[in-house]
Amino acid sequence: MADSTSLIVNKQTKGGWNAAVFIMVVEMTERFAFYGLASNLMTFLTNELGQSTATAAKHINTWLGVSYLFPILGAFLADSILGRFKTVLLSSFVYLLGMVMLPLSVTVVAPRLREKAFFMALYVMAVGEGGHKPCVMTFAADQFGEASAEEKATKTSFFNYWYLSIVLGSSIAVLALIFIQERVSWLAGFSVIAGSVGIAVLIFLIGIPRYQNKFRWEALSHESCSSHRSCF
């Protein structure tokens, strides 16, 4: 009886939309930052760093390729060592570090080292992407149970809103950030990106007391209880 009561109390205080909304903000901001940078990266490399179109295209494709390869490592770390929560948390700080390095690369770094500093920032971001991409959506989905039809319906609804947040984040980035980068300054555009990611990481940290399945043993216990009705 005590175990059953503790599970009911845990459901009321942790998980669900009260937890998932914090994680959705992180994903929306990450998409905002990524597309705000990637969609206008060719212009920056050619106009500001003086690269040819062919060289800039090669560098962009290499960066994107690395960004999509690192999630393989991130998924392994999450499933075998760290768990999803710790992987998302660690990768968010790495991603933020890369974002902070962007405005610094166009201001405080000496002009002869600017290109190297900028690409270093890009690849630090790629490492952060590696932990973020394979884990953040599944960790958010972990906040919803499947013990009843109502919980399953809520989880399905969550995925709809999740992809809506991705579309909103990327659309706002393409419309707003490109305008800031080209009409105001690249420093302002990169600073907006870094600031938004910083706020998102703070919001994610604020939501920690609400998250369930933060550790691998909790997720395994939750899955076990979901498959055996005697646990509820």
PyRosetta script that sets phi, psi and omega in degrees:
from pyrosetta import init, pose_from_sequence

init()
pose = pose_from_sequence("MADSTSLIVNKQTKGGWNAAVFIMVVEMTERFAFYGLASNLMTFLTNELGQSTATAAKHINTWLGVSYLFPILGAFLADSILGRFKTVLLSSFVYLLGMVMLPLSVTVVAPRLREKAFFMALYVMAVGEGGHKPCVMTFAADQFGEASAEEKATKTSFFNYWYLSIVLGSSIAVLALIFIQERVSWLAGFSVIAGSVGIAVLIFLIGIPRYQNKFRWEALSHESCSSHRSCF")
pose.set_psi(1, -41.0)
pose.set_omega(1, 179.8)
pose.set_phi(2, -63.7)
pose.set_psi(2, -41.2)
pose.set_omega(2, 179.3)
pose.set_phi(3, -64.6)
pose.set_psi(3, -40.6)
pose.set_omega(3, 179.7)
pose.set_phi(4, -63.9)
pose.set_psi(4, -42.0)
pose.set_omega(4, 179.6)
pose.set_phi(5, -65.0)
pose.set_psi(5, -41.5)
pose.set_omega(5, 179.7)
pose.set_phi(6, -64.5)
pose.set_psi(6, -34.8)
pose.set_omega(6, 178.3)
pose.set_phi(7, -67.6)
pose.set_psi(7, -39.1)
pose.set_omega(7, 179.3)
pose.set_phi(8, -65.5)
pose.set_psi(8, -44.8)
pose.set_omega(8, 178.9)
pose.set_phi(9, -62.4)
pose.set_psi(9, -40.7)
pose.set_omega(9, 179.5)
pose.set_phi(10, -62.5)
pose.set_psi(10, -38.5)
pose.set_omega(10, 178.4)
pose.set_phi(11, -65.4)
pose.set_psi(11, -33.2)
pose.set_omega(11, -177.5)
pose.set_phi(12, -76.4)
pose.set_psi(12, -27.8)
pose.set_omega(12, -175.0)
pose.set_phi(13, -103.5)
pose.set_psi(13, -20.4)
pose.set_omega(13, -177.3)
pose.set_phi(14, -128.4)
pose.set_psi(14, 154.0)
pose.set_omega(14, 176.7)
pose.set_phi(15, 79.5)
pose.set_psi(15, -173.9)
pose.set_omega(15, -179.3)
pose.set_phi(16, 73.0)
pose.set_psi(16, -164.4)
pose.set_omega(16, -178.2)
pose.set_phi(17, -63.6)
pose.set_psi(17, -31.2)
pose.set_omega(17, 179.7)
pose.set_phi(18, -59.9)
pose.set_psi(18, -26.9)
pose.set_omega(18, 177.6)
pose.set_phi(19, -97.4)
pose.set_psi(19, -42.0)
pose.set_omega(19, -173.9)
pose.set_phi(20, -63.4)
pose.set_psi(20, -31.5)
pose.set_omega(20, -176.8)
pose.set_phi(21, -63.5)
pose.set_psi(21, -33.2)
pose.set_omega(21, 177.8)
pose.set_phi(22, -65.8)
pose.set_psi(22, -40.4)
pose.set_omega(22, -178.9)
pose.set_phi(23, -71.7)
pose.set_psi(23, -34.6)
pose.set_omega(23, 178.2)
pose.set_phi(24, -64.0)
pose.set_psi(24, -35.4)
pose.set_omega(24, 177.5)
pose.set_phi(25, -62.6)
pose.set_psi(25, -40.5)
pose.set_omega(25, 178.3)
pose.set_phi(26, -61.8)
pose.set_psi(26, -45.6)
pose.set_omega(26, -179.6)
pose.set_phi(27, -65.4)
pose.set_psi(27, -43.8)
pose.set_omega(27, -179.8)
pose.set_phi(28, -61.7)
pose.set_psi(28, -41.9)
pose.set_omega(28, -179.8)
pose.set_phi(29, -69.7)
pose.set_psi(29, -37.9)
pose.set_omega(29, 177.8)
pose.set_phi(30, -62.6)
pose.set_psi(30, -41.9)
pose.set_omega(30, 177.0)
pose.set_phi(31, -66.2)
pose.set_psi(31, -39.9)
pose.set_omega(31, 176.7)
pose.set_phi(32, -58.0)
pose.set_psi(32, -46.3)
pose.set_omega(32, -178.6)
pose.set_phi(33, -69.3)
pose.set_psi(33, -44.8)
pose.set_omega(33, -176.5)
pose.set_phi(34, -63.5)
pose.set_psi(34, -50.2)
pose.set_omega(34, -178.4)
pose.set_phi(35, -74.1)
pose.set_psi(35, -28.0)
pose.set_omega(35, 175.3)
pose.set_phi(36, -64.7)
pose.set_psi(36, -29.4)
pose.set_omega(36, 176.8)
pose.set_phi(37, -87.5)
pose.set_psi(37, -51.5)
pose.set_omega(37, -172.9)
pose.set_phi(38, -66.0)
pose.set_psi(38, -35.4)
pose.set_omega(38, -174.6)
pose.set_phi(39, -68.4)
pose.set_psi(39, -21.9)
pose.set_omega(39, -178.5)
pose.set_phi(40, -123.3)
pose.set_psi(40, 17.5)
pose.set_omega(40, -176.0)
pose.set_phi(41, -67.8)
pose.set_psi(41, -35.9)
pose.set_omega(41, 178.3)
pose.set_phi(42, -58.6)
pose.set_psi(42, -42.9)
pose.set_omega(42, -179.6)
pose.set_phi(43, -62.9)
pose.set_psi(43, -42.3)
pose.set_omega(43, -179.4)
pose.set_phi(44, -65.3)
pose.set_psi(44, -44.7)
pose.set_omega(44, -177.0)
pose.set_phi(45, -65.9)
pose.set_psi(45, -37.6)
pose.set_omega(45, -178.0)
pose.set_phi(46, -82.1)
pose.set_psi(46, -42.7)
pose.set_omega(46, -175.6)
pose.set_phi(47, -83.5)
pose.set_psi(47, -39.5)
pose.set_omega(47, -174.0)
pose.set_phi(48, -95.1)
pose.set_psi(48, -37.9)
pose.set_omega(48, -178.9)
pose.set_phi(49, -98.7)
pose.set_psi(49, -6.1)
pose.set_omega(49, 174.6)
pose.set_phi(50, 72.6)
pose.set_psi(50, 23.2)
pose.set_omega(50, 179.0)
pose.set_phi(51, -82.4)
pose.set_psi(51, 152.6)
pose.set_omega(51, 174.2)
pose.set_phi(52, -72.0)
pose.set_psi(52, 163.2)
pose.set_omega(52, -179.5)
pose.set_phi(53, -61.0)
pose.set_psi(53, -40.9)
pose.set_omega(53, -179.5)
pose.set_phi(54, -65.3)
pose.set_psi(54, -43.7)
pose.set_omega(54, 179.7)
pose.set_phi(55, -66.0)
pose.set_psi(55, -42.8)
pose.set_omega(55, 179.1)
pose.set_phi(56, -62.4)
pose.set_psi(56, -42.3)
pose.set_omega(56, 179.4)
pose.set_phi(57, -63.3)
pose.set_psi(57, -39.5)
pose.set_omega(57, 178.4)
pose.set_phi(58, -63.2)
pose.set_psi(58, -44.2)
pose.set_omega(58, -179.6)
pose.set_phi(59, -66.0)
pose.set_psi(59, -39.7)
pose.set_omega(59, 179.6)
pose.set_phi(60, -65.6)
pose.set_psi(60, -45.2)
pose.set_omega(60, 179.9)
pose.set_phi(61, -64.4)
pose.set_psi(61, -37.7)
pose.set_omega(61, 177.6)
pose.set_phi(62, -64.5)
pose.set_psi(62, -45.2)
pose.set_omega(62, 179.2)
pose.set_phi(63, -62.2)
pose.set_psi(63, -45.1)
pose.set_omega(63, 178.8)
pose.set_phi(64, -63.4)
pose.set_psi(64, -40.0)
pose.set_omega(64, 179.0)
pose.set_phi(65, -62.2)
pose.set_psi(65, -44.8)
pose.set_omega(65, 177.8)
pose.set_phi(66, -63.4)
pose.set_psi(66, -39.5)
pose.set_omega(66, 179.5)
pose.set_phi(67, -61.5)
pose.set_psi(67, -32.0)
pose.set_omega(67, -179.3)
pose.set_phi(68, -91.7)
pose.set_psi(68, -7.0)
pose.set_omega(68, 175.5)
pose.set_phi(69, -91.1)
pose.set_psi(69, -36.3)
pose.set_omega(69, -177.3)
pose.set_phi(70, -59.9)
pose.set_psi(70, -30.4)
pose.set_omega(70, 176.7)
pose.set_phi(71, -57.1)
pose.set_psi(71, -23.8)
pose.set_omega(71, 176.1)
pose.set_phi(72, -62.5)
pose.set_psi(72, -44.7)
pose.set_omega(72, 177.4)
pose.set_phi(73, -67.9)
pose.set_psi(73, -40.5)
pose.set_omega(73, 179.8)
pose.set_phi(74, -62.1)
pose.set_psi(74, -40.0)
pose.set_omega(74, 178.8)
pose.set_phi(75, -65.0)
pose.set_psi(75, -39.6)
pose.set_omega(75, 178.4)
pose.set_phi(76, -63.7)
pose.set_psi(76, -45.6)
pose.set_omega(76, 179.9)
pose.set_phi(77, -62.0)
pose.set_psi(77, -41.5)
pose.set_omega(77, -178.4)
pose.set_phi(78, -66.8)
pose.set_psi(78, -43.4)
pose.set_omega(78, -175.9)
pose.set_phi(79, -78.0)
pose.set_psi(79, -30.7)
pose.set_omega(79, -171.3)
pose.set_phi(80, -106.3)
pose.set_psi(80, -26.1)
pose.set_omega(80, -171.1)
pose.set_phi(81, -127.5)
pose.set_psi(81, -63.3)
pose.set_omega(81, -168.0)
pose.set_phi(82, -88.6)
pose.set_psi(82, -32.8)
pose.set_omega(82, -170.0)
pose.set_phi(83, 89.3)
pose.set_psi(83, 163.1)
pose.set_omega(83, -174.2)
pose.set_phi(84, -67.6)
pose.set_psi(84, -43.5)
pose.set_omega(84, -176.7)
pose.set_phi(85, -60.2)
pose.set_psi(85, -51.4)
pose.set_omega(85, -178.7)
pose.set_phi(86, -64.7)
pose.set_psi(86, -34.8)
pose.set_omega(86, 178.8)
pose.set_phi(87, -66.9)
pose.set_psi(87, -44.3)
pose.set_omega(87, 177.7)
pose.set_phi(88, -62.9)
pose.set_psi(88, -43.2)
pose.set_omega(88, -178.9)
pose.set_phi(89, -63.1)
pose.set_psi(89, -49.5)
pose.set_omega(89, -179.1)
pose.set_phi(90, -64.0)
pose.set_psi(90, -44.9)
pose.set_omega(90, -178.3)
pose.set_phi(91, -66.4)
pose.set_psi(91, -30.8)
pose.set_omega(91, 178.2)
pose.set_phi(92, -64.7)
pose.set_psi(92, -39.9)
pose.set_omega(92, 178.0)
pose.set_phi(93, -69.6)
pose.set_psi(93, -38.1)
pose.set_omega(93, 177.0)
pose.set_phi(94, -64.5)
pose.set_psi(94, -43.4)
pose.set_omega(94, 178.9)
pose.set_phi(95, -62.2)
pose.set_psi(95, -41.6)
pose.set_omega(95, 178.3)
pose.set_phi(96, -63.2)
pose.set_psi(96, -40.1)
pose.set_omega(96, 177.7)
pose.set_phi(97, -58.7)
pose.set_psi(97, -45.8)
pose.set_omega(97, 177.6)
pose.set_phi(98, -60.9)
pose.set_psi(98, -39.9)
pose.set_omega(98, 179.6)
pose.set_phi(99, -66.0)
pose.set_psi(99, -39.4)
pose.set_omega(99, 178.2)
pose.set_phi(100, -66.6)
pose.set_psi(100, -33.2)
pose.set_omega(100, 179.6)
pose.set_phi(101, -67.9)
pose.set_psi(101, -24.9)
pose.set_omega(101, -178.4)
pose.set_phi(102, -61.6)
pose.set_psi(102, -58.0)
pose.set_omega(102, 179.3)
pose.set_phi(103, -63.4)
pose.set_psi(103, -30.6)
pose.set_omega(103, 177.8)
pose.set_phi(104, -66.0)
pose.set_psi(104, -33.4)
pose.set_omega(104, -178.1)
pose.set_phi(105, -68.2)
pose.set_psi(105, -21.0)
pose.set_omega(105, -179.5)
pose.set_phi(106, -105.2)
pose.set_psi(106, 5.9)
pose.set_omega(106, -178.7)
pose.set_phi(107, -127.6)
pose.set_psi(107, -69.7)
pose.set_omega(107, -171.0)
pose.set_phi(108, -82.0)
pose.set_psi(108, -19.7)
pose.set_omega(108, -178.9)
pose.set_phi(109, -77.4)
pose.set_psi(109, 140.1)
pose.set_omega(109, 177.9)
pose.set_phi(110, -60.9)
pose.set_psi(110, 143.3)
pose.set_omega(110, -176.6)
pose.set_phi(111, -52.6)
pose.set_psi(111, -36.9)
pose.set_omega(111, -178.1)
pose.set_phi(112, -70.5)
pose.set_psi(112, -19.8)
pose.set_omega(112, 179.5)
pose.set_phi(113, -105.8)
pose.set_psi(113, 1.8)
pose.set_omega(113, -172.6)
pose.set_phi(114, -63.0)
pose.set_psi(114, -42.8)
pose.set_omega(114, -178.1)
pose.set_phi(115, -63.9)
pose.set_psi(115, -44.3)
pose.set_omega(115, 179.3)
pose.set_phi(116, -63.8)
pose.set_psi(116, -41.2)
pose.set_omega(116, 179.4)
pose.set_phi(117, -64.8)
pose.set_psi(117, -38.0)
pose.set_omega(117, -179.2)
pose.set_phi(118, -66.5)
pose.set_psi(118, -45.0)
pose.set_omega(118, -179.7)
pose.set_phi(119, -70.7)
pose.set_psi(119, -29.8)
pose.set_omega(119, 174.5)
pose.set_phi(120, -63.1)
pose.set_psi(120, -41.3)
pose.set_omega(120, 177.1)
pose.set_phi(121, -62.0)
pose.set_psi(121, -42.0)
pose.set_omega(121, -180.0)
pose.set_phi(122, -60.6)
pose.set_psi(122, -42.2)
pose.set_omega(122, -176.0)
pose.set_phi(123, -79.6)
pose.set_psi(123, -24.8)
pose.set_omega(123, 169.7)
pose.set_phi(124, -65.3)
pose.set_psi(124, -40.6)
pose.set_omega(124, 174.7)
pose.set_phi(125, -60.7)
pose.set_psi(125, -39.8)
pose.set_omega(125, 179.6)
pose.set_phi(126, -60.9)
pose.set_psi(126, -38.6)
pose.set_omega(126, 176.6)
pose.set_phi(127, -63.5)
pose.set_psi(127, -43.4)
pose.set_omega(127, 177.1)
pose.set_phi(128, -62.0)
pose.set_psi(128, -39.3)
pose.set_omega(128, 176.5)
pose.set_phi(129, -59.5)
pose.set_psi(129, -35.2)
pose.set_omega(129, -177.6)
pose.set_phi(130, -60.5)
pose.set_psi(130, -35.6)
pose.set_omega(130, 177.3)
pose.set_phi(131, -86.4)
pose.set_psi(131, -25.7)
pose.set_omega(131, -175.4)
pose.set_phi(132, -78.3)
pose.set_psi(132, -50.8)
pose.set_omega(132, -171.4)
pose.set_phi(133, -57.3)
pose.set_psi(133, -47.9)
pose.set_omega(133, -174.2)
pose.set_phi(134, -81.0)
pose.set_psi(134, -7.9)
pose.set_omega(134, -169.2)
pose.set_phi(135, -117.9)
pose.set_psi(135, -32.3)
pose.set_omega(135, -167.4)
pose.set_phi(136, -67.2)
pose.set_psi(136, -39.9)
pose.set_omega(136, -179.7)
pose.set_phi(137, -69.9)
pose.set_psi(137, -40.9)
pose.set_omega(137, 180.0)
pose.set_phi(138, -68.2)
pose.set_psi(138, -35.1)
pose.set_omega(138, 176.8)
pose.set_phi(139, -66.6)
pose.set_psi(139, -38.8)
pose.set_omega(139, 176.3)
pose.set_phi(140, -64.5)
pose.set_psi(140, -40.6)
pose.set_omega(140, 178.8)
pose.set_phi(141, -66.3)
pose.set_psi(141, -27.9)
pose.set_omega(141, 177.4)
pose.set_phi(142, -62.0)
pose.set_psi(142, -17.7)
pose.set_omega(142, -178.5)
pose.set_phi(143, -76.3)
pose.set_psi(143, -7.1)
pose.set_omega(143, -179.2)
pose.set_phi(144, -116.5)
pose.set_psi(144, 137.0)
pose.set_omega(144, 178.2)
pose.set_phi(145, -88.8)
pose.set_psi(145, 178.0)
pose.set_omega(145, 178.2)
pose.set_phi(146, -136.1)
pose.set_psi(146, 25.0)
pose.set_omega(146, -175.6)
pose.set_phi(147, -76.5)
pose.set_psi(147, -19.1)
pose.set_omega(147, -178.9)
pose.set_phi(148, -138.6)
pose.set_psi(148, 166.3)
pose.set_omega(148, 178.9)
pose.set_phi(149, -63.2)
pose.set_psi(149, -35.2)
pose.set_omega(149, 179.6)
pose.set_phi(150, -65.3)
pose.set_psi(150, -42.5)
pose.set_omega(150, 178.9)
pose.set_phi(151, -65.9)
pose.set_psi(151, -38.8)
pose.set_omega(151, 178.4)
pose.set_phi(152, -64.7)
pose.set_psi(152, -39.7)
pose.set_omega(152, 178.7)
pose.set_phi(153, -65.3)
pose.set_psi(153, -39.9)
pose.set_omega(153, 178.4)
pose.set_phi(154, -63.8)
pose.set_psi(154, -39.9)
pose.set_omega(154, 179.4)
pose.set_phi(155, -65.5)
pose.set_psi(155, -39.8)
pose.set_omega(155, 176.9)
pose.set_phi(156, -63.0)
pose.set_psi(156, -42.3)
pose.set_omega(156, 177.8)
pose.set_phi(157, -62.4)
pose.set_psi(157, -36.9)
pose.set_omega(157, 178.9)
pose.set_phi(158, -57.9)
pose.set_psi(158, -44.9)
pose.set_omega(158, -178.1)
pose.set_phi(159, -63.6)
pose.set_psi(159, -34.6)
pose.set_omega(159, 176.4)
pose.set_phi(160, -62.6)
pose.set_psi(160, -47.2)
pose.set_omega(160, -179.8)
pose.set_phi(161, -70.1)
pose.set_psi(161, -30.0)
pose.set_omega(161, 178.2)
pose.set_phi(162, -60.9)
pose.set_psi(162, -49.1)
pose.set_omega(162, -179.4)
pose.set_phi(163, -71.0)
pose.set_psi(163, -28.7)
pose.set_omega(163, 173.6)
pose.set_phi(164, -63.4)
pose.set_psi(164, -41.0)
pose.set_omega(164, 179.5)
pose.set_phi(165, -64.7)
pose.set_psi(165, -35.9)
pose.set_omega(165, 177.7)
pose.set_phi(166, -64.6)
pose.set_psi(166, -45.8)
pose.set_omega(166, 179.5)
pose.set_phi(167, -62.8)
pose.set_psi(167, -42.9)
pose.set_omega(167, 179.8)
pose.set_phi(168, -63.0)
pose.set_psi(168, -45.8)
pose.set_omega(168, -179.0)
pose.set_phi(169, -61.7)
pose.set_psi(169, -46.1)
pose.set_omega(169, -178.7)
pose.set_phi(170, -70.2)
pose.set_psi(170, -36.9)
pose.set_omega(170, -179.7)
pose.set_phi(171, -67.0)
pose.set_psi(171, -45.0)
pose.set_omega(171, 178.2)
pose.set_phi(172, -61.5)
pose.set_psi(172, -38.0)
pose.set_omega(172, 179.8)
pose.set_phi(173, -63.0)
pose.set_psi(173, -48.1)
pose.set_omega(173, -177.6)
pose.set_phi(174, -63.6)
pose.set_psi(174, -38.0)
pose.set_omega(174, -177.2)
pose.set_phi(175, -79.5)
pose.set_psi(175, -41.8)
pose.set_omega(175, -171.5)
pose.set_phi(176, -94.4)
pose.set_psi(176, -46.5)
pose.set_omega(176, -173.0)
pose.set_phi(177, -68.6)
pose.set_psi(177, -37.4)
pose.set_omega(177, 178.2)
pose.set_phi(178, -62.2)
pose.set_psi(178, -39.2)
pose.set_omega(178, 177.5)
pose.set_phi(179, -61.4)
pose.set_psi(179, -45.3)
pose.set_omega(179, -179.8)
pose.set_phi(180, -64.6)
pose.set_psi(180, -43.6)
pose.set_omega(180, -177.8)
pose.set_phi(181, -63.3)
pose.set_psi(181, -40.2)
pose.set_omega(181, -174.2)
pose.set_phi(182, -91.2)
pose.set_psi(182, -32.0)
pose.set_omega(182, -176.7)
pose.set_phi(183, -96.0)
pose.set_psi(183, -26.4)
pose.set_omega(183, 179.7)
pose.set_phi(184, -103.9)
pose.set_psi(184, -79.5)
pose.set_omega(184, 175.8)
pose.set_phi(185, -170.3)
pose.set_psi(185, 158.8)
pose.set_omega(185, 176.4)
pose.set_phi(186, -67.9)
pose.set_psi(186, -33.9)
pose.set_omega(186, 177.2)
pose.set_phi(187, -60.4)
pose.set_psi(187, -43.9)
pose.set_omega(187, 179.5)
pose.set_phi(188, -64.3)
pose.set_psi(188, -42.8)
pose.set_omega(188, -180.0)
pose.set_phi(189, -63.0)
pose.set_psi(189, -45.8)
pose.set_omega(189, 179.3)
pose.set_phi(190, -67.5)
pose.set_psi(190, -33.5)
pose.set_omega(190, 179.7)
pose.set_phi(191, -68.2)
pose.set_psi(191, -38.3)
pose.set_omega(191, 176.8)
pose.set_phi(192, -62.1)
pose.set_psi(192, -42.7)
pose.set_omega(192, 178.9)
pose.set_phi(193, -61.6)
pose.set_psi(193, -49.8)
pose.set_omega(193, -178.9)
pose.set_phi(194, -63.0)
pose.set_psi(194, -41.5)
pose.set_omega(194, 179.7)
pose.set_phi(195, -64.4)
pose.set_psi(195, -40.0)
pose.set_omega(195, -179.9)
pose.set_phi(196, -66.5)
pose.set_psi(196, -39.2)
pose.set_omega(196, 177.7)
pose.set_phi(197, -67.4)
pose.set_psi(197, -39.2)
pose.set_omega(197, 177.0)
pose.set_phi(198, -60.2)
pose.set_psi(198, -43.0)
pose.set_omega(198, 177.7)
pose.set_phi(199, -64.4)
pose.set_psi(199, -40.0)
pose.set_omega(199, -179.6)
pose.set_phi(200, -63.5)
pose.set_psi(200, -41.6)
pose.set_omega(200, 178.7)
pose.set_phi(201, -63.7)
pose.set_psi(201, -40.3)
pose.set_omega(201, 178.0)
pose.set_phi(202, -62.4)
pose.set_psi(202, -42.9)
pose.set_omega(202, 178.6)
pose.set_phi(203, -63.8)
pose.set_psi(203, -40.2)
pose.set_omega(203, 177.5)
pose.set_phi(204, -60.8)
pose.set_psi(204, -41.1)
pose.set_omega(204, 179.0)
pose.set_phi(205, -66.7)
pose.set_psi(205, -38.4)
pose.set_omega(205, 178.5)
pose.set_phi(206, -61.8)
pose.set_psi(206, -33.3)
pose.set_omega(206, -177.0)
pose.set_phi(207, -80.9)
pose.set_psi(207, -4.0)
pose.set_omega(207, -174.9)
pose.set_phi(208, -53.2)
pose.set_psi(208, -44.5)
pose.set_omega(208, -179.3)
pose.set_phi(209, -61.5)
pose.set_psi(209, -18.1)
pose.set_omega(209, -177.8)
pose.set_phi(210, -91.5)
pose.set_psi(210, -15.3)
pose.set_omega(210, -174.2)
pose.set_phi(211, -76.8)
pose.set_psi(211, 141.6)
pose.set_omega(211, 168.9)
pose.set_phi(212, -110.1)
pose.set_psi(212, 164.2)
pose.set_omega(212, -177.9)
pose.set_phi(213, 57.1)
pose.set_psi(213, 43.1)
pose.set_omega(213, -179.6)
pose.set_phi(214, -74.2)
pose.set_psi(214, -22.8)
pose.set_omega(214, -177.6)
pose.set_phi(215, -124.4)
pose.set_psi(215, 157.8)
pose.set_omega(215, -173.5)
pose.set_phi(216, -58.7)
pose.set_psi(216, -39.7)
pose.set_omega(216, -178.0)
pose.set_phi(217, -68.2)
pose.set_psi(217, -30.8)
pose.set_omega(217, 176.9)
pose.set_phi(218, -68.4)
pose.set_psi(218, -41.7)
pose.set_omega(218, 179.8)
pose.set_phi(219, -64.0)
pose.set_psi(219, -42.5)
pose.set_omega(219, 179.7)
pose.set_phi(220, -64.7)
pose.set_psi(220, -39.3)
pose.set_omega(220, 178.7)
pose.set_phi(221, -65.5)
pose.set_psi(221, -39.3)
pose.set_omega(221, 179.5)
pose.set_phi(222, -65.1)
pose.set_psi(222, -43.8)
pose.set_omega(222, 179.7)
pose.set_phi(223, -64.4)
pose.set_psi(223, -38.3)
pose.set_omega(223, 179.3)
pose.set_phi(224, -65.2)
pose.set_psi(224, -42.2)
pose.set_omega(224, 179.6)
pose.set_phi(225, -68.6)
pose.set_psi(225, -32.7)
pose.set_omega(225, 179.2)
pose.set_phi(226, -67.0)
pose.set_psi(226, -28.7)
pose.set_omega(226, -177.9)
pose.set_phi(227, -90.5)
pose.set_psi(227, -7.2)
pose.set_omega(227, 179.0)
pose.set_phi(228, -130.2)
pose.set_psi(228, 108.5)
pose.set_omega(228, -175.1)
pose.set_phi(229, -64.3)
pose.set_psi(229, -15.8)
pose.set_omega(229, 179.3)
pose.set_phi(230, -67.2)
pose.set_psi(230, -16.6)
pose.set_omega(230, 179.9)
pose.set_phi(231, -77.8)
pose.set_psi(231, -13.4)
pose.set_omega(231, -174.4)
pose.set_phi(232, -107.4)
pose.dump_pdb("model.pdb")
